[in-house]
Amino acid sequence: MQGKVPTEVWLAYCTWPARNLADQFAANLVERGLAACAAVSGPISSHYLWQGQVEQSEEWLVTIKCCSSQREALKAYTQECHPYEVPELLMVEVGDGLPEYLQWVRDSAGNA
C-alpha cells in the first residue's frame, strides 16, 4: 500500500447570512487570488447551538477551491470581512480527484 500523495488542493466551506454577501465574498476571493473557484449555493437551513440556545437561520454556503499556500490568507480575509462574531470556515484537504481538475486548481489559484 502506497502512502498518501498530497494534492495541495483544499476545499473550504464558509456560510453567509445573505446571498449578496456570499456572492461578493466569492468574487473577491477569486479576484484577490485566494481561490481558483468559489461557488455559492443555497439558501440552506442551518441549525446550531449559539450561546446556549439552539438557533436556526437561512444561510448561503460558499464552497472554495484553493491551494495549501492560500489557507492562511483565506482565514485572515474571512475574519476581516465576515459579519459573524465566529464565522464558519472549515478546510478539508482533497485526497483525490480528476487529475486535470486538480491541476487546473493548482494552476489557477493565486493567478487571478
DSSP file (Angstrom, degrees, kcal/mol; ACC not computed):
  #  RESIDUE AA STRUCTURE BP1 BP2  ACC     N-H-->O    O-->H-N    N-H-->O    O-->H-N    TCO  KAPPA ALPHA  PHI   PSI    X-CA   Y-CA   Z-CA
    1    1 A M              0   0    0      0, 0.0     2,-0.1     0, 0.0     0, 0.0   0.000 360.0 360.0 360.0 128.3    0.0    0.0    0.0
    2    2 A Q        -     0   0    0      1,-0.1     3,-0.1     3,-0.0     2,-0.0  -0.469 360.0-106.2 -83.8 155.4    1.4    3.3   -1.0
    3    3 A G        -     0   0    0     -2,-0.1     2,-0.2     1,-0.1    -1,-0.1  -0.291  47.6 -81.2 -73.8 164.4    1.4    6.4    1.2
    4    4 A K        -     0   0    0      1,-0.1    -1,-0.1    -2,-0.0    91,-0.0  -0.464  38.3-146.3 -68.6 133.6   -0.9    9.3    0.6
    5    5 A V        -     0   0    0     90,-0.2     2,-0.1    -2,-0.2    -1,-0.1  -0.913  21.3-125.5-101.4 116.5    0.3   11.7   -2.1
    6    6 A P        -     0   0    0      0, 0.0    89,-0.1     0, 0.0    90,-0.0  -0.354  15.6-162.4 -64.7 137.8   -0.7   15.3   -1.3
    7    7 A T        -     0   0    0     87,-0.6     3,-0.1     2,-0.2    88,-0.1   0.659  25.2-138.0 -89.6 -17.8   -2.7   17.1   -4.0
    8    8 A E        +     0   0    0      1,-0.3    60,-1.7    86,-0.2     2,-0.4   0.497  67.7 119.2  68.5   5.2   -2.1   20.5   -2.5
    9    9 A V  E     -A   67   0A   0     85,-0.4    85,-2.8    58,-0.2     2,-0.3  -0.851  43.6-172.2-104.7 137.3   -5.7   21.3   -3.3
   10   10 A W  E     -AB  66  93A   0     56,-3.1    56,-2.4    -2,-0.4     2,-0.4  -0.936  18.0-144.7-128.1 149.0   -8.2   22.1   -0.5
   11   11 A L  E     -AB  65  92A   0     81,-2.9    81,-3.1    -2,-0.3     2,-0.4  -0.943  19.8-169.8-106.9 135.3  -11.9   22.6   -0.2
   12   12 A A  E     -AB  64  91A   0     52,-2.4    52,-3.2    -2,-0.4     2,-0.4  -0.957   6.8-155.9-124.8 147.0  -13.1   25.3    2.2
   13   13 A Y  E     +AB  63  90A   0     77,-2.5    77,-2.1    -2,-0.4     2,-0.4  -0.983  15.5 171.0-125.8 130.7  -16.7   25.9    3.3
   14   14 A C  E     -AB  62  89A   0     48,-2.0    48,-3.1    -2,-0.4     2,-0.3  -0.991  18.4-147.5-142.3 129.5  -18.0   29.2    4.6
   15   15 A T  E     -A   61   0A   0     73,-0.5    73,-0.3    -2,-0.4    46,-0.2  -0.727  12.3-167.0-100.1 150.2  -21.6   30.2    5.4
   16   16 A W  E     -A   60   0A   0     44,-2.4    44,-2.7    -2,-0.3     6,-0.0  -0.949  26.2-131.1-133.8 150.9  -23.0   33.7    5.0
   17   17 A P  S    S+     0   0    0      0, 0.0     2,-0.3     0, 0.0    41,-0.1   0.612  90.0  32.7 -79.8 -11.2  -26.3   35.3    6.2
   18   18 A A  S  > S-     0   0    0     42,-0.1     4,-2.1     1,-0.1     5,-0.2  -0.998  72.4-127.5-147.7 147.0  -27.2   36.8    2.8
   19   19 A R  H  > S+     0   0    0     -2,-0.3     4,-2.9     1,-0.2     5,-0.2   0.902 109.3  53.4 -59.6 -44.8  -26.8   35.9   -0.9
   20   20 A N  H  > S+     0   0    0      1,-0.2     4,-2.2     2,-0.2    -1,-0.2   0.875 110.1  48.1 -62.8 -36.2  -25.3   39.3   -1.9
   21   21 A L  H  > S+     0   0    0      2,-0.2     4,-2.5     1,-0.2    -1,-0.2   0.903 112.4  48.7 -69.0 -40.8  -22.7   39.0    0.8
   22   22 A A  H  X S+     0   0    0     -4,-2.1     4,-2.6     2,-0.2    -2,-0.2   0.918 112.7  48.1 -64.0 -43.8  -21.8   35.4   -0.2
   23   23 A D  H  X S+     0   0    0     -4,-2.9     4,-2.5     2,-0.2     5,-0.2   0.912 112.4  48.7 -62.8 -43.1  -21.6   36.4   -3.9
   24   24 A Q  H  X S+     0   0    0     -4,-2.2     4,-2.5    -5,-0.2    -2,-0.2   0.921 112.4  48.4 -63.8 -43.8  -19.4   39.4   -3.0
   25   25 A F  H  X S+     0   0    0     -4,-2.5     4,-2.3     2,-0.2    -2,-0.2   0.933 112.0  49.4 -60.2 -47.8  -17.1   37.2   -0.9
   26   26 A A  H  X S+     0   0    0     -4,-2.6     4,-1.7     1,-0.2    -2,-0.2   0.929 113.0  46.2 -59.4 -47.7  -16.8   34.5   -3.6
   27   27 A A  H  X S+     0   0    0     -4,-2.5     4,-2.6     1,-0.2    -1,-0.2   0.910 111.9  51.6 -62.7 -42.2  -15.9   37.1   -6.3
   28   28 A N  H  X S+     0   0    0     -4,-2.5     4,-2.5    -5,-0.2     6,-0.3   0.872 105.1  56.3 -64.3 -36.9  -13.4   38.8   -4.0
   29   29 A L  H  <>S+     0   0    0     -4,-2.3     5,-2.9     2,-0.2     6,-0.9   0.937 112.3  40.9 -59.9 -46.4  -11.7   35.5   -3.3
   30   30 A V  H ><5S+     0   0    0     -4,-1.7     3,-1.1     4,-0.2    -2,-0.2   0.926 115.5  50.4 -68.8 -44.1  -11.1   34.8   -6.9
   31   31 A E  H 3<5S+     0   0    0     -4,-2.6    -2,-0.2     1,-0.3    -1,-0.2   0.856 112.0  48.0 -62.5 -35.3  -10.1   38.4   -7.8
   32   32 A R  T 3<5S-     0   0    0     -4,-2.5    -1,-0.3    -5,-0.2    -2,-0.2   0.466 115.8-114.3 -84.6  -1.9   -7.6   38.5   -4.9
   33   33 A G  T < 5S+     0   0    0     -3,-1.1    -3,-0.2    -4,-0.4    -2,-0.1   0.758  82.4 122.2  75.4  24.6   -6.1   35.2   -5.9
   34   34 A L  S   <S+     0   0    0     -5,-2.9     2,-0.3    -6,-0.3    -4,-0.2   0.493  76.2  21.0 -94.6  -4.8   -7.2   33.4   -2.7
   35   35 A A        -     0   0    0     -6,-0.9    31,-0.2    -5,-0.1    75,-0.2  -0.987  56.4-143.2-158.0 150.1   -9.1   30.8   -4.7
   36   36 A A  S    S-     0   0    0     29,-2.6     2,-0.3     1,-0.3    30,-0.2   0.799  94.7  -0.4 -79.0 -32.2   -9.3   29.2   -8.1
   37   37 A C  E     -C   65   0A   0     28,-1.2    28,-2.8    -3,-0.1     2,-0.4  -0.987  57.0-168.5-157.4 144.7  -13.1   28.9   -7.8
   38   38 A A  E     -C   64   0A   0     -2,-0.3     2,-0.4    26,-0.2    26,-0.2  -0.948  12.9-163.8-140.2 119.7  -15.8   29.8   -5.2
   39   39 A A  E     -C   63   0A   0     24,-2.7    24,-2.8    -2,-0.4     2,-0.5  -0.875   6.8-149.4-109.4 133.8  -19.3   28.5   -5.7
   40   40 A V  E     +C   62   0A   0     -2,-0.4     2,-0.3    22,-0.2    22,-0.2  -0.867  21.4 171.7-103.0 131.5  -22.4   29.9   -3.9
   41   41 A S  E     -C   61   0A   0     20,-2.6    20,-2.8    -2,-0.5     3,-0.2  -0.963  24.0  -8.4-135.7 155.7  -25.3   27.6   -3.1
   42   42 A G  E     -     0   0A   0     -2,-0.3     2,-0.2     1,-0.3    18,-0.1  -0.856  47.0-110.2 140.9-175.3  -28.4   28.0   -1.0
   43   43 A P  E     +     0   0A   0      0, 0.0     2,-0.3     0, 0.0    -1,-0.3   0.394  58.4 179.6 -76.7 154.6  -30.3   29.0    0.7
   44   44 A I  E     -C   59   0A   0     15,-3.2    15,-2.6    -3,-0.2     2,-0.7  -0.860  28.5-124.6-117.0 156.4  -29.6   26.3    3.3
   45   45 A S  E     -C   58   0A   0     -2,-0.3     2,-0.4    13,-0.2    13,-0.2  -0.907  28.5-163.5-104.2 113.3  -31.3   25.9    6.6
   46   46 A S  E     -C   57   0A   0     11,-3.0    11,-2.2    -2,-0.7     2,-0.4  -0.822   8.4-169.5-102.2 134.5  -28.7   25.8    9.4
   47   47 A H  E     +C   56   0A   0     -2,-0.4     2,-0.3     9,-0.2     9,-0.2  -0.990  25.1 148.8-120.7 127.6  -29.4   24.6   12.9
   48   48 A Y  E     -C   55   0A   0      7,-2.0     7,-3.7    -2,-0.4     2,-0.6  -0.979  48.2-105.6-157.1 161.7  -26.7   25.2   15.5
   49   49 A L  E     +C   54   0A   0     -2,-0.3     2,-0.4     5,-0.2     5,-0.2  -0.849  39.1 172.8 -95.0 124.0  -26.0   25.9   19.2
   50   50 A W  E >   -C   53   0A   0      3,-3.0     3,-1.6    -2,-0.6    -2,-0.0  -0.969  66.8 -18.9-138.0 120.6  -25.1   29.5   19.9
   51   51 A Q  T 3  S-     0   0    0     -2,-0.4     3,-0.1     1,-0.3    -1,-0.1   0.878 128.2 -49.5  51.3  45.1  -24.6   30.9   23.4
   52   52 A G  T 3  S+     0   0    0      1,-0.2     2,-0.4     0, 0.0    -1,-0.3   0.448 119.5 101.5  81.6   1.5  -26.6   28.1   25.0
   53   53 A Q  E <  S- C   0  50A   0     -3,-1.6    -3,-3.0    -5,-0.0     2,-0.6  -0.921  73.4-121.5-120.3 143.2  -29.5   28.3   22.6
   54   54 A V  E     - C   0  49A   0     -2,-0.4     2,-0.3    -5,-0.2    -5,-0.2  -0.742  40.3-171.6 -80.1 124.9  -30.5   26.2   19.6
   55   55 A E  E     - C   0  48A   0     -7,-3.7    -7,-2.0    -2,-0.6     2,-0.3  -0.765  16.5-162.3-116.3 159.8  -30.8   28.5   16.7
   56   56 A Q  E     + C   0  47A   0     -2,-0.3     2,-0.3    -9,-0.2    -9,-0.2  -0.989  18.8 161.5-141.0 134.8  -32.0   28.2   13.1
   57   57 A S  E     - C   0  46A   0    -11,-2.2   -11,-3.0    -2,-0.3     2,-0.5  -0.993  40.3-111.1-150.7 157.3  -31.2   30.5   10.2
   58   58 A E  E     + C   0  45A   0     -2,-0.3     2,-0.3   -13,-0.2   -13,-0.2  -0.777  47.0 170.2 -86.9 129.7  -31.2   30.7    6.5
   59   59 A E  E     - C   0  44A   0    -15,-2.6   -15,-3.2    -2,-0.5     2,-0.4  -0.873  32.3-126.7-136.5 168.7  -27.7   30.9    5.1
   60   60 A W  E     -A   16   0A   0    -44,-2.7   -44,-2.4    -2,-0.3     2,-0.5  -0.972  24.0-140.2-119.0 133.8  -25.7   30.7    1.9
   61   61 A L  E     -AC  15  41A   0    -20,-2.8   -20,-2.6    -2,-0.4     2,-0.6  -0.820   8.7-160.9-101.3 127.5  -22.8   28.3    1.5
   62   62 A V  E     -AC  14  40A   0    -48,-3.1   -48,-2.0    -2,-0.5     2,-0.6  -0.941   5.4-161.2-105.9 120.2  -19.6   29.3   -0.3
   63   63 A T  E     -AC  13  39A   0    -24,-2.8   -24,-2.7    -2,-0.6     2,-0.4  -0.905  13.5-162.7-101.7 122.8  -17.6   26.3   -1.4
   64   64 A I  E     -AC  12  38A   0    -52,-3.2   -52,-2.4    -2,-0.6     2,-0.6  -0.887  14.3-158.5-115.7 133.1  -14.0   27.3   -2.1
   65   65 A K  E     +AC  11  37A   0    -28,-2.8   -29,-2.6    -2,-0.4   -28,-1.2  -0.956  35.2 142.9-109.0 120.9  -11.3   25.5   -4.1
   66   66 A C  E     -A   10   0A   0    -56,-2.4   -56,-3.1    -2,-0.6     2,-0.3  -0.810  43.9-102.6-144.2-178.5   -7.8   26.7   -3.2
   67   67 A C  E >   -A    9   0A   0     -2,-0.2     3,-2.0   -58,-0.2     4,-0.5  -0.721  36.9-103.6-110.6 163.3   -4.2   25.5   -2.7
   68   68 A S  G >  S+     0   0    0    -60,-1.7     3,-1.4     1,-0.3     4,-0.4   0.863 118.0  60.8 -50.9 -41.5   -2.3   24.9    0.5
   69   69 A S  G 3  S+     0   0    0      1,-0.3     4,-0.3   -61,-0.2    -1,-0.3   0.642 102.8  52.0 -66.8 -14.1   -0.4   28.1    0.1
   70   70 A Q  G <> S+     0   0    0     -3,-2.0     4,-2.4     1,-0.1    -1,-0.3   0.523  81.5  93.1 -98.2  -7.1   -3.6   30.2    0.3
   71   71 A R  H <> S+     0   0    0     -3,-1.4     4,-2.3    -4,-0.5     5,-0.2   0.894  85.7  45.3 -60.7 -46.7   -5.1   28.8    3.5
   72   72 A E  H  > S+     0   0    0     -4,-0.4     4,-2.3     1,-0.2    -1,-0.2   0.910 115.0  47.8 -66.5 -41.3   -3.7   31.3    6.0
   73   73 A A  H  > S+     0   0    0     -4,-0.3     4,-2.6     2,-0.2    -1,-0.2   0.872 110.4  53.3 -66.0 -35.9   -4.6   34.3    3.8
   74   74 A L  H  X S+     0   0    0     -4,-2.4     4,-2.3     2,-0.2    -2,-0.2   0.911 109.2  48.8 -64.3 -43.0   -8.1   32.9    3.3
   75   75 A K  H  X S+     0   0    0     -4,-2.3     4,-2.3    -5,-0.2    -2,-0.2   0.940 113.3  46.9 -60.3 -47.5   -8.5   32.6    7.1
   76   76 A A  H  X S+     0   0    0     -4,-2.3     4,-1.9     1,-0.2    -2,-0.2   0.915 112.9  48.1 -63.4 -44.2   -7.4   36.1    7.6
   77   77 A Y  H  X S+     0   0    0     -4,-2.6     4,-2.0     2,-0.2     5,-0.2   0.896 110.4  52.3 -64.9 -40.0   -9.5   37.6    4.9
   78   78 A T  H  X S+     0   0    0     -4,-2.3     4,-2.0     1,-0.2    -2,-0.2   0.935 111.3  46.1 -61.7 -46.8  -12.6   35.7    6.1
   79   79 A Q  H  < S+     0   0    0     -4,-2.3    -1,-0.2     1,-0.2    -2,-0.2   0.852 112.1  53.6 -64.4 -33.8  -12.1   37.0    9.7
   80   80 A E  H  < S+     0   0    0     -4,-1.9    -1,-0.2    -5,-0.2    -2,-0.2   0.881 122.4  23.6 -67.9 -39.8  -11.6   40.5    8.3
   81   81 A C  H  < S+     0   0    0     -4,-2.0    -2,-0.2    -5,-0.1    -1,-0.2   0.540  92.4 106.5-110.6  -7.4  -14.8   40.8    6.2
   82   82 A H     <  -     0   0    0     -4,-2.0   -66,-0.1    -5,-0.2    -4,-0.0  -0.538  57.4-147.2 -80.8 138.5  -17.3   38.3    7.7
   83   83 A P  S    S+     0   0    0      0, 0.0    -1,-0.1     0, 0.0     2,-0.1   0.688  70.1  94.6 -77.1 -16.8  -20.2   39.8    9.7
   84   84 A Y  S    S-     0   0    0      1,-0.1    -2,-0.1     4,-0.0   -68,-0.0  -0.450  75.6-134.0 -76.7 147.9  -20.4   36.9   12.2
   85   85 A E  S    S+     0   0    0      1,-0.3    -1,-0.1    -2,-0.1    -3,-0.0   0.891 107.3  21.4 -62.4 -40.3  -18.7   37.0   15.5
   86   86 A V  S    S-     0   0    0     -3,-0.0    -1,-0.3     2,-0.0     2,-0.0  -0.813  89.4-157.6-128.9  90.0  -17.4   33.5   14.8
   87   87 A P        -     0   0    0      0, 0.0     2,-0.6     0, 0.0   -71,-0.1  -0.351  20.1-116.8 -69.0 147.5  -17.6   32.8   11.1
   88   88 A E        +     0   0    0    -73,-0.3   -73,-0.5    -2,-0.0     2,-0.3  -0.754  45.2 158.0 -81.6 121.2  -17.7   29.2    9.8
   89   89 A L  E     +B   14   0A   0     -2,-0.6     2,-0.4   -75,-0.2   -75,-0.2  -0.842  10.0 174.3-144.5 107.3  -14.7   28.4    7.8
   90   90 A L  E     -B   13   0A   0    -77,-2.1   -77,-2.5    -2,-0.3     2,-0.4  -0.926  11.2-161.3-114.8 138.2  -13.8   24.7    7.5
   91   91 A M  E     -B   12   0A   0     -2,-0.4     2,-0.4   -79,-0.2   -79,-0.2  -0.973   6.9-175.9-125.3 134.4  -11.0   23.4    5.3
   92   92 A V  E     -B   11   0A   0    -81,-3.1   -81,-2.9    -2,-0.4     2,-0.3  -0.994  25.9-125.3-130.6 128.1  -10.5   19.8    4.1
   93   93 A E  E     -B   10   0A   0     -2,-0.4     2,-0.5   -83,-0.2   -83,-0.2  -0.537  27.6-122.4 -71.9 135.0   -7.6   18.6    2.1
   94   94 A V        -     0   0    0    -85,-2.8   -87,-0.6    -2,-0.3   -85,-0.4  -0.682  23.9-170.3 -79.9 122.8   -8.6   16.9   -1.2
   95   95 A G        -     0   0    0     -2,-0.5     2,-0.3     1,-0.2   -90,-0.2   0.718  64.9 -11.5 -86.9 -23.2   -7.3   13.4   -1.3
   96   96 A D        +     0   0    0      2,-0.0     2,-0.3   -89,-0.0    -1,-0.2  -0.977  65.6 142.0-167.0 166.4   -8.1   12.6   -4.9
   97   97 A G        -     0   0    0     -2,-0.3     3,-0.0    -3,-0.1    -3,-0.0  -0.960  62.4 -36.6 170.7-178.9   -9.9   13.8   -7.9
   98   98 A L    >>  -     0   0    0     -2,-0.3     4,-2.4     1,-0.2     3,-0.7  -0.506  55.6-138.6 -62.6 119.1   -9.8   14.2  -11.6
   99   99 A P  H 3> S+     0   0    0      0, 0.0     4,-2.3     0, 0.0     5,-0.2   0.845 100.4  53.4 -53.5 -38.6   -6.2   14.9  -12.3
  100  100 A E  H 3> S+     0   0    0      2,-0.2     4,-1.9     1,-0.2     5,-0.1   0.885 110.6  46.6 -66.1 -37.4   -6.9   17.6  -14.9
  101  101 A Y  H <> S+     0   0    0     -3,-0.7     4,-2.4     2,-0.2    -1,-0.2   0.928 111.3  50.8 -69.9 -44.2   -9.2   19.4  -12.5
  102  102 A L  H  X S+     0   0    0     -4,-2.4     4,-2.2     1,-0.2    -2,-0.2   0.894 111.0  49.6 -59.3 -39.4   -6.7   19.3   -9.7
  103  103 A Q  H  X S+     0   0    0     -4,-2.3     4,-2.7    -5,-0.3    -1,-0.2   0.895 107.9  53.8 -66.2 -39.3   -4.1   20.6  -12.0
  104  104 A W  H  X S+     0   0    0     -4,-1.9     4,-2.7     2,-0.2     5,-0.3   0.914 108.7  49.3 -60.2 -43.3   -6.4   23.5  -13.1
  105  105 A V  H  X S+     0   0    0     -4,-2.4     4,-2.9     2,-0.2    -2,-0.2   0.949 112.6  47.2 -61.5 -47.6   -6.9   24.4   -9.4
  106  106 A R  H  < S+     0   0    0     -4,-2.2    -2,-0.2     1,-0.2    -1,-0.2   0.896 116.5  44.4 -60.8 -40.4   -3.2   24.4   -8.8
  107  107 A D  H  < S+     0   0    0     -4,-2.7    -1,-0.2     1,-0.2    -2,-0.2   0.853 120.3  40.0 -71.7 -35.0   -2.6   26.5  -12.0
  108  108 A S  H >< S+     0   0    0     -4,-2.7     3,-2.3    -5,-0.2    -2,-0.2   0.841  89.6  96.2 -87.2 -35.6   -5.4   28.9  -11.3
  109  109 A A  T 3< S+     0   0    0     -4,-2.9   -73,-0.1     1,-0.3   -75,-0.1  -0.358  99.6   8.4 -63.4 126.5   -5.2   29.5   -7.6
  110  110 A G  T 3  S+     0   0    0    -75,-0.2    -1,-0.3    -2,-0.1    -2,-0.1   0.453 107.4  93.3  84.9  -0.1   -3.2   32.6   -6.9
  111  111 A N    <         0   0    0     -3,-2.3    -2,-0.1     1,-0.2   -78,-0.1   0.219 360.0 360.0-108.5  14.8   -3.0   33.7  -10.5
  112  112 A A              0   0    0     -4,-0.2    -1,-0.2   -82,-0.1   -79,-0.1   0.519 360.0 360.0 -72.7 360.0   -6.1   35.9  -10.5
